[in-house]
Amino acid sequence: MRIAIVGGGPGGLFLATLVKAGDPAAEVTVFERNRADDTFGFGVVFSDATLAGIHAADPVVRDALTEYGVHWDAIEVRLKGERFRCGGMGMAAIARKTLLAVLHERASSVGVTLRFQTEVELEDLTGFDLVVAADGANSRIRERLAAVLEPMVETAAAKFIWFGTTYHFDGLTFVHERSADGVFAVHGYPISPEVSTFIVETDRESWLRAGLDEFDVAQPPGPSDLKTKQYLEKLFAEQIEGHPLLVNNSRWASFRTRRTGRWSAGNVVLLGDAVHTAHFSVGSGTKMAMEDAIALAGALAAHEDIPAALAAYEESARPSVEKIQGSARPSLSWWEHFGRYHDTLEPWQFAFHFLTRSISGGKLARRDPAFVAATRAAWQAEHGSAPLETPFRSGGLHLPGRVVDVHHSPTRSDPGGAGSGERGVPRPAVVGEWSTSAVLWLEAPATEHELPGALASLHSGALAGPAIVAVYGGSRLTRTLLAEEARLVAGVPAMVVDDELTPDDAETLLLSGRADLVGRTNGADRSRVAGVSRSVGGSV
């Protein structure tokens, strides 16, 4: 079999090695348009869980990390002079340039042909049995076949830029600082004893106020944004002890989440960023590409027929990718809104909010019980009781706990003016002297694209001074975003109505400051949400 791999990144090189090592008779050629020692970016991160699968396929990455990489167990969050550490987060990182050099050597050692400074089009590859497009997020091959592959892209609102620094972070560290222009945050982690990666994110408004939109990103790869470098060196000087930032094609961008309807067309198949991306705060593109390589190599080994192999590859790899992208969306959303969390949440709550943006507090506790216990203790110190059992007051409304029974109207009713359509909506029973007028009901939209209308209804309804805003329907993310807007921006306590919430989910909402109350409809199992046999809440 003759296989052409277009793109000499980690995913393409790893696939070439796996295929050639498994079938020495195969002819495998990697075409890379850059030179062997060219690379953009600084470091690559792998979680311990990810490494298990990669190590089982081939020892090259394990050996490289052992010899050249850096390993750590904790994540640190820095905010307003305080630092919080959460363990159980085993990860390892390596300089991207070092990883590529190791993968080049490994591929060559098993007989892969590496052709650098060679740019190819599909027409140049007609003699190959299989063409693998591993040519990155801006894949030219994917765009050539777009009518068949059906690529989709979503562009995030937040801005990010990638630097390095000579400051040595102990492990993955998130640093948050406010300048006169807005809030900026760093993802920092070591990639060698001498260099750390330094990724900065901010919202578009802060970026514009700081005048950091002046660099011409239409320039070919190479020049870096030196004005931004100087601005961020000054802003984070204390956090990195005056160390300089290092540039390598460092320029602002907006993250693009890519999905592809079909992963192959004929004898052409996509791999890595060419077929999918997930925000780097959750899913390393390198990690996902190398896992694709494992799945594709396995499918090719199991099927002599190429179409069958490509179908098996997509069937095997797609569920994992979609799971990662599902987790990445709430994390990416966090970075689009982190300014409000920085300004309104206490540092202990901010750290917990950040670390639970894609997982629950219970899952976090399995990694670091002490961190979650400290968060619960901080809540107890502030409120005098456990989260679900904490009494709630808003105006004259008084509830004995944070879990609330909500009753459904059997016909259309829209007391909050949020536009519920023809379905029945939750509506409250009377609590003491309080009736429906105490609650502003908002139906969350199914997607984030529809949020502006719901946000307008929220701020309009909040002018009437409701005791609480109750958010129902939609998705878990849109419900959460509306609840946060209510309590953190509009200044009205928020209740999230969701029958699927477990006790862990409910506590996480409260501890993180995403909501003040948790509601279940009258058909829900009380013990499922409350986690206790007795009532800890009230009726609304």
C-alpha positions in Angstrom: 0.0 0.0 0.0 1.2 3.5 -0.9 0.2 6.2 1.7 0.7 9.9 1.4 0.4 12.0 4.6 0.2 15.7 4.0 1.4 17.6 7.0 4.4 16.8 9.2 2.9 17.7 12.6 2.8 15.2 15.5 -0.4 13.6 14.3 0.9 12.9 10.8 4.3 11.7 12.0 2.8 9.4 14.6 0.4 7.9 12.1 3.3 7.4 9.6 5.3 5.6 12.3 2.5 3.4 13.5 1.5 2.3 9.9 5.1 1.7 8.8 6.1 -0.2 12.0 3.0 -2.3 11.7 3.4 -3.1 8.0 7.1 -2.7 6.8 6.0 -3.4 3.3 3.8 -0.3 3.2 5.3 2.8 1.4 4.6 5.8 3.6 5.6 9.3 2.7 5.1 12.5 4.7 5.0 15.8 2.8 5.7 18.8 4.9 5.8 22.3 3.4 8.1 23.8 6.2 11.7 22.9 7.0 12.5 20.1 9.5 13.4 22.6 12.2 10.5 25.0 11.7 7.8 25.1 14.3 5.2 27.5 15.6 4.1 27.6 19.2 6.0 26.6 22.3 4.7 23.6 24.2 2.5 20.5 24.0 0.6 19.2 27.0 -0.6 15.7 27.7 -2.7 14.4 30.6 -1.6 11.2 32.3 -4.8 9.6 31.1 -4.1 10.5 27.5 -0.5 9.2 27.7 -1.7 5.7 28.6 -3.2 5.1 25.2 -0.3 6.8 23.3 2.3 4.8 25.2 0.5 1.6 24.4 0.6 2.3 20.7 4.3 3.3 20.6 6.9 4.3 23.2 8.2 7.3 21.4 6.3 10.0 23.3 6.8 8.3 26.7 10.6 8.1 26.1 10.7 11.8 24.9 8.7 13.0 27.9 11.0 11.0 30.2 14.1 12.4 28.7 13.1 16.0 27.8 9.7 16.7 29.3 8.3 18.2 32.5 5.6 16.5 34.7 3.4 17.9 37.4 0.3 16.9 39.5 -1.4 20.2 40.5 -3.1 23.1 38.8 -2.7 26.6 40.4 -5.1 29.5 40.2 -3.8 33.0 41.0 -6.2 35.8 41.7 -6.1 39.1 43.7 -3.0 38.1 45.6 -4.2 34.6 46.5 -3.1 31.2 45.2 -5.2 28.0 45.1 -3.8 24.6 44.2 -5.8 21.6 43.2 -4.0 18.2 42.9 -4.7 15.0 41.1 -4.2 16.7 37.7 -1.3 14.7 36.4 0.1 16.2 33.2 3.3 16.4 31.2 4.6 18.9 28.7 7.4 19.1 26.2 8.7 21.7 23.8 6.9 21.3 20.5 10.2 21.6 18.6 11.7 18.8 20.7 8.7 16.6 20.2 8.8 17.0 16.4 12.5 16.2 16.3 12.0 13.0 18.3 9.0 12.0 16.0 11.1 12.8 12.9 13.8 10.4 14.2 11.4 7.7 15.1 9.6 7.8 11.7 12.8 7.7 9.8 14.0 4.8 11.9 11.1 2.6 10.8 11.5 3.5 7.1 9.1 6.4 6.6 10.1 8.9 3.8 10.1 12.5 5.1 10.0 15.2 2.4 10.4 18.7 3.9 9.9 22.0 2.1 7.5 20.2 -0.2 4.0 21.5 -0.8 1.6 19.2 -2.7 -1.9 19.4 -4.1 -4.3 16.5 -4.5 -3.4 16.3 -8.2 0.2 15.5 -7.2 -0.9 12.4 -5.2 -2.9 10.4 -7.7 -0.5 7.5 -7.5 -1.2 6.8 -3.8 -3.7 4.4 -2.5 -4.5 6.6 0.5 -4.1 10.3 1.1 -4.2 11.5 4.7 -4.8 15.3 5.2 -3.0 16.1 8.4 -2.4 19.7 7.2 -3.9 21.5 10.2 -6.9 23.7 11.0 -6.5 25.7 7.8 -6.4 22.5 5.7 -6.4 23.2 2.0 -7.4 19.6 1.2 -10.4 19.8 3.4 -11.5 23.0 1.7 -11.0 21.4 -1.7 -13.4 18.7 -0.7 -15.8 20.9 1.3 -18.8 20.0 -0.8 -18.5 16.4 0.3 -16.9 16.7 3.7 -19.3 19.5 5.0 -16.9 21.4 7.3 -18.3 23.7 9.9 -16.6 26.4 12.0 -17.6 28.5 15.1 -15.5 31.5 16.0 -15.2 32.4 19.7 -15.6 35.9 21.0 -12.5 35.8 23.2 -9.0 36.7 21.9 -5.8 34.7 22.6 -2.1 35.0 21.9 0.7 32.5 22.4 4.1 33.4 23.9 6.8 31.7 25.9 8.7 33.0 28.9 11.9 32.3 30.7 9.9 32.3 34.0 9.5 28.8 35.3 6.0 27.8 36.3 5.8 24.8 38.7 2.9 23.3 36.7 -0.2 24.4 34.8 -0.9 27.8 36.3 -3.8 30.3 35.6 -3.0 33.9 36.4 -5.7 36.7 36.3 -4.9 40.4 36.3 -7.0 43.5 35.7 -5.4 46.5 33.8 -6.9 49.8 33.2 -8.3 48.4 30.0 -9.8 45.1 31.2 -9.1 41.6 32.5 -6.4 39.4 31.0 -5.6 35.8 32.0 -2.6 33.5 31.5 -2.4 29.7 30.9 1.2 29.1 31.9 3.1 25.8 32.1 6.7 24.6 31.9 8.0 22.8 28.8 11.6 22.6 29.8 13.9 23.8 32.7 14.4 27.0 30.7 11.1 27.9 29.1 7.4 28.0 29.9 4.4 28.4 27.6 2.5 31.7 28.2 -0.9 31.9 26.6 -3.0 35.0 27.2 -6.7 35.4 26.8 -9.0 38.4 27.1 -12.4 39.6 25.9 -12.7 41.6 22.7 -13.6 44.8 24.5 -10.5 44.7 26.7 -8.4 43.9 23.7 -9.7 46.9 21.8 -9.5 49.3 24.7 -5.8 48.3 25.1 -5.2 49.1 21.5 -3.9 45.6 20.8 -5.8 45.3 17.5 -3.3 47.2 15.5 -1.0 44.3 14.4 -1.7 43.2 10.8 -2.5 39.5 11.1 -2.8 39.2 7.4 1.0 39.1 7.2 2.5 35.7 6.3 3.6 33.6 9.3 6.7 34.9 11.0 6.5 38.4 12.5 5.2 38.7 16.1 3.1 41.4 17.8 5.8 43.3 19.8 3.4 45.9 21.1 1.3 43.2 22.8 4.5 41.6 24.1 5.5 44.9 25.9 2.0 45.5 27.2 1.7 42.0 28.7 5.3 42.0 30.1 4.4 45.1 32.1 1.0 43.8 33.2 2.3 40.4 34.4 5.7 41.6 35.5 5.1 40.8 39.2 3.6 37.4 38.4 6.6 36.3 36.3 9.2 38.2 38.4 10.2 40.5 35.6 11.1 37.7 33.2 10.7 38.5 29.5 8.2 37.0 27.1 9.5 35.0 24.1 7.9 35.3 20.7 7.3 32.8 17.9 4.8 33.9 15.3 2.9 35.4 18.4 -0.2 37.2 17.2 -3.8 37.6 18.5 -6.5 35.2 17.2 -10.0 34.0 18.0 -10.3 30.3 18.6 -12.2 28.4 15.9 -14.0 25.2 16.8 -14.1 23.0 13.7 -16.4 20.1 13.0 -16.7 18.0 9.8 -19.8 16.2 8.6 -17.8 13.4 7.0 -14.2 12.6 7.7 -13.3 11.0 4.3 -14.1 11.3 0.6 -12.9 8.5 -1.7 -9.4 7.7 -0.7 -8.8 11.0 1.1 -9.2 11.1 4.9 -8.8 13.9 7.4 -6.8 13.7 10.7 -6.3 16.0 13.7 -7.0 19.8 13.4 -7.9 19.3 9.8 -11.1 17.5 10.8 -11.8 18.8 14.3 -10.6 21.3 17.0 -11.4 21.8 20.7 -10.4 24.7 22.8 -6.9 24.3 24.2 -8.1 24.7 27.8 -9.7 21.2 27.6 -8.5 19.4 24.5 -4.9 19.5 23.2 -4.9 19.5 19.4 -1.8 17.4 19.4 -3.3 14.9 21.8 -6.4 14.6 19.7 -4.4 14.2 16.5 -2.3 11.4 18.0 -5.4 9.6 19.2 -6.8 9.9 15.6 -3.5 8.4 14.4 -3.9 5.4 16.7 -7.5 4.9 15.5 -6.7 5.2 11.8 -3.6 2.9 12.0 -5.7 0.3 13.8 -8.5 0.5 11.2 -6.0 0.2 8.4 -4.5 -2.9 10.0 -7.9 -4.5 10.6 -9.4 -3.9 7.1 -7.8 -4.6 3.7 -10.5 -2.5 2.0 -9.7 1.2 2.3 -13.3 2.5 2.3 -14.1 0.0 5.1 -11.1 1.1 7.0 -11.9 4.8 6.8 -15.5 4.1 7.9 -14.2 2.1 10.9 -11.8 4.9 11.7 -14.5 7.6 11.8 -16.8 5.3 13.8 -14.1 4.6 16.3 -12.7 8.1 16.8 -15.7 10.4 16.4 -17.4 9.7 19.7 -14.3 10.6 21.7 -13.8 13.8 19.7 -17.5 14.8 20.2 -17.2 14.2 23.9 -14.1 16.4 24.1 -15.8 19.1 22.1 -18.8 18.9 24.3 -16.6 19.5 27.4 -14.6 22.2 25.6 -17.7 24.4 24.8 -18.4 25.3 28.5 -14.7 25.9 29.1 -14.4 28.2 26.1 -17.5 30.0 27.3 -15.8 30.5 30.6 -13.0 32.3 28.9 -15.5 34.5 27.1 -17.0 35.6 30.4 -14.2 35.4 32.9 -14.1 39.1 33.5 -17.5 39.0 35.4 -16.3 36.1 37.5 -13.0 38.0 38.3 -14.9 41.0 39.5 -17.8 39.5 41.4 -16.7 36.2 43.0 -14.6 35.7 46.1 -11.2 34.2 45.2 -12.1 30.8 46.7 -15.3 30.7 44.7 -13.6 31.9 41.6 -11.1 29.1 41.8 -13.8 26.5 42.3 -15.9 28.1 39.5 -13.0 27.8 37.1 -12.1 24.2 38.0 -15.7 23.1 37.6 -16.3 24.7 34.3 -16.3 21.3 32.6 -16.6 18.8 35.4 -18.6 18.6 38.7 -17.4 19.2 42.2 -17.7 15.5 42.9 -15.4 14.6 40.1 -13.0 17.3 41.3 -13.1 15.9 44.8 -12.0 12.5 43.5 -8.8 14.2 42.3 -8.2 16.5 45.3 -10.6 15.9 48.2 -8.8 18.6 50.3 -9.4 21.3 47.7 -13.2 20.7 47.5 -13.4 20.3 51.3 -11.7 23.7 51.7 -14.3 25.2 49.3 -17.2 23.7 51.3 -15.6 25.0 54.5 -15.4 28.5 52.9 -19.1 28.3 52.1 -19.9 27.1 55.6 -17.9 29.9 57.2 -19.8 32.5 55.1 -23.3 31.0 55.3 -23.3 28.9 58.5 -24.6 25.6 56.9 -24.0 23.2 54.1 -24.8 24.5 50.6 -28.1 22.6 49.9 -29.3 23.3 53.5 -28.5 27.0 53.6 -31.6 29.2 54.1 -32.3 31.6 51.4 -33.7 35.2 51.6 -34.5 37.7 48.9 -36.6 40.7 49.9 -39.4 39.2 51.9 -39.0 35.7 50.4 -37.6 33.2 52.8 -36.9 29.5 52.0 -35.4 27.0 54.5 -33.0 25.5 51.9 -31.7 25.8 48.4 -33.7 23.0 46.7 -37.1 24.1 45.6 -40.2 22.3 44.3 -41.5 23.9 41.1 -45.0 23.2 39.7 -45.9 23.0 36.0 -48.8 24.8 34.4 -50.7 22.4 32.1 -51.4 25.1 29.5 -49.5 28.0 28.0 -48.6 30.6 30.6 -45.9 33.2 30.4 -45.8 35.2 33.6 -42.3 36.4 33.1 -42.7 37.6 29.6 -39.8 35.5 28.3 -41.7 34.0 25.4 -42.3 30.3 26.3 -44.2 29.3 23.1 -47.1 26.9 23.4 -45.7 24.6 26.0 -46.6 24.7 29.6 -44.1 26.5 31.7 -43.1 26.1 35.4 -45.1 28.5 37.6 -45.0 28.9 41.3 -47.5 28.0 44.1 -47.9 30.6 46.8 -45.2 30.8 49.4 -46.5 32.8 52.3 -47.7 36.0 50.8 -45.6 35.5 47.7 -47.2 34.5 44.4 -46.2 34.4 40.7 -45.2 38.0 40.7 -42.2 37.2 42.9 -40.6 35.2 40.2 -39.3 36.2 36.7 -39.5 33.0 34.6 -37.1 32.7 31.7 -36.9 29.9 29.2 -33.3 29.3 28.1 -32.8 28.9 24.4 -31.5 25.7 22.9 -28.3 27.3 21.6 -26.0 30.1 22.5 -26.8 31.9 19.2 -30.3 32.6 20.6 -29.1 34.0 23.9 -29.4 37.7 23.0 -33.2 37.6 23.0 -33.3 35.8 26.4 -30.8 38.2 27.8 -33.0 41.1 26.7 -36.0 39.5 28.4 -33.9 39.1 31.6 -32.8 42.7 31.9 -36.2 44.0 30.9 -38.0 41.8 33.5 -35.4 42.5 36.2 -36.5 46.2 36.2 -39.7 45.0 38.0 -37.7 43.9 41.0 -38.5 40.2 41.2 -37.3 38.2 44.2 -35.7 35.6 42.0 -35.1 34.8 38.3 -36.0 31.1 37.5 -34.4 29.7 34.4 -35.7 26.5 32.8 -35.5 24.7 29.4 -32.7 25.1 26.9 -29.4 23.4 27.5 -27.3 23.1 30.7 -24.9 25.7 29.3 -27.6 28.2 28.3 -29.4 27.8 31.6 -26.2 28.5 33.4 -25.3 31.5 31.4 -28.7 33.1 31.9 -28.5 32.4 35.7 -25.1 33.9 35.9 -26.2 37.0 34.0 -29.1 37.4 36.4 -27.1 37.1 39.6 -23.8 38.6 38.6 -24.9 41.3 36.2 -28.6 42.1 36.8 -28.1 41.6 40.6 -31.2 39.3 41.0 -30.8 35.9 42.7 -31.2 33.0 40.2 -32.7 29.5 40.3 -31.9 26.8 37.8 -34.7 24.4 37.1 -33.4 21.0 36.0 -34.8 17.6 36.9 -31.7 15.9 35.7 -29.4 17.4 38.3 -27.8 15.1 40.8 -26.9 16.2 44.4 -23.4 16.7 43.1 -24.5 18.9 40.2 -26.8 20.9 42.5 -24.1 21.6 45.1 -21.6 22.5 42.3 -24.0 25.2 41.0 -24.2 26.7 44.5 -20.6 26.5 45.5 -19.4 27.9 42.2 -21.8 30.9 42.3 -23.6 29.9 39.2 -27.0 29.9 40.9 -28.6 30.6 44.3 -31.3 28.0 44.1 -32.0 24.7 42.4 -35.5 23.8 41.2 -37.2 20.5 40.4 -40.6 20.1 38.9 -43.3 18.3 40.7 -42.6 15.2 38.8 -39.0 14.9 39.8 -37.6 12.6 42.4 -36.9 14.8 45.5 -34.2 12.5 46.8 -32.4 12.6 43.5 -31.7 16.3 43.8 -31.8 17.0 47.5 -29.7 13.9 48.3 -31.7 13.6 51.6 -35.0 12.0 52.6 -36.4 15.1 54.1 -37.3 18.5 52.5 -34.5 21.0 52.6 -36.1 23.5 50.4 -39.5 25.1 49.8 -42.1 25.4 47.2 -42.2 28.0 44.5 
